[in-house]
């Protein structure tokens, strides 16, 4: 879910090299422990070596005079341009200038989550929930923190809370499915993925960058996940996506043919030439050899020349 971005209102400040980091004392109460550390500043310096930064930095507004809307818009743009540390600064400036607390707390938390600062992200999402207990976005985002920390049971609870508050979000159902997958509740996971796809057929391809809502795209066991997605698409009669996910699962080392044998939905495809070919190609790819399916016109290689 990507929020509508207002038209950028940049001020030209030719002497400004970068946005100053917010002082610890200026952070919202209870969040001082999440101030930028040395590591963050080192990463920021590396990002500033990107040639794109030279054009961006000339258009950053003065936090002392810009409105909260302008500061938030700048932060959105910085985050979209992959300068998350600077985006955090401007989100905090907007928050101190009286910006929408819950929305900004979610944006700050999601940006922290993208930086893998799960402790800081959790604090911001919890603050958002304290301010608005029925905010489904904050519950979903808190679920994403728990998911990243390996607390899958808590993650499932948070995602379920978000869905109870907003049943029409494909991302919430997709996130819940991913957490259920980690708990090996494959049938329940497929049911949630199915709902997500009904709500948004492209949900698996959204990364949520720049938005309010954290979207966990894939569990750690990616090959098994892809097989389960193939099974779901087979149930939906979508052979194109079924074959796509079977290919990724097979390339990841998953025993596609063996698992298909014990699955009533996929068993009928087990001897399909398309499936046999993708498995053959995946094995060749994993072993570092070119597959016969990759040769021109599928012509077999010539036999070795026998010595005289």
Secondary structure as GFF3:
##gff-version 3
##sequence-region A 1 308
A	DSSP	three_ten_helix	24	26	.	.	.	ID=ss1
A	DSSP	three_ten_helix	32	34	.	.	.	ID=ss2
A	DSSP	alpha_helix	38	47	.	.	.	ID=ss3
A	DSSP	alpha_helix	51	56	.	.	.	ID=ss4
A	DSSP	three_ten_helix	57	59	.	.	.	ID=ss5
A	DSSP	alpha_helix	68	80	.	.	.	ID=ss6
A	DSSP	alpha_helix	84	96	.	.	.	ID=ss7
A	DSSP	alpha_helix	101	114	.	.	.	ID=ss8
A	DSSP	alpha_helix	118	131	.	.	.	ID=ss9
A	DSSP	alpha_helix	136	148	.	.	.	ID=ss10
A	DSSP	alpha_helix	152	165	.	.	.	ID=ss11
A	DSSP	alpha_helix	170	182	.	.	.	ID=ss12
A	DSSP	alpha_helix	186	199	.	.	.	ID=ss13
A	DSSP	three_ten_helix	203	205	.	.	.	ID=ss14
A	DSSP	alpha_helix	222	235	.	.	.	ID=ss15
A	DSSP	alpha_helix	239	251	.	.	.	ID=ss16
A	DSSP	alpha_helix	256	261	.	.	.	ID=ss17
A	DSSP	three_ten_helix	267	269	.	.	.	ID=ss18
A	DSSP	alpha_helix	273	287	.	.	.	ID=ss19
A	DSSP	three_ten_helix	292	294	.	.	.	ID=ss20
A	DSSP	three_ten_helix	296	298	.	.	.	ID=ss21
###
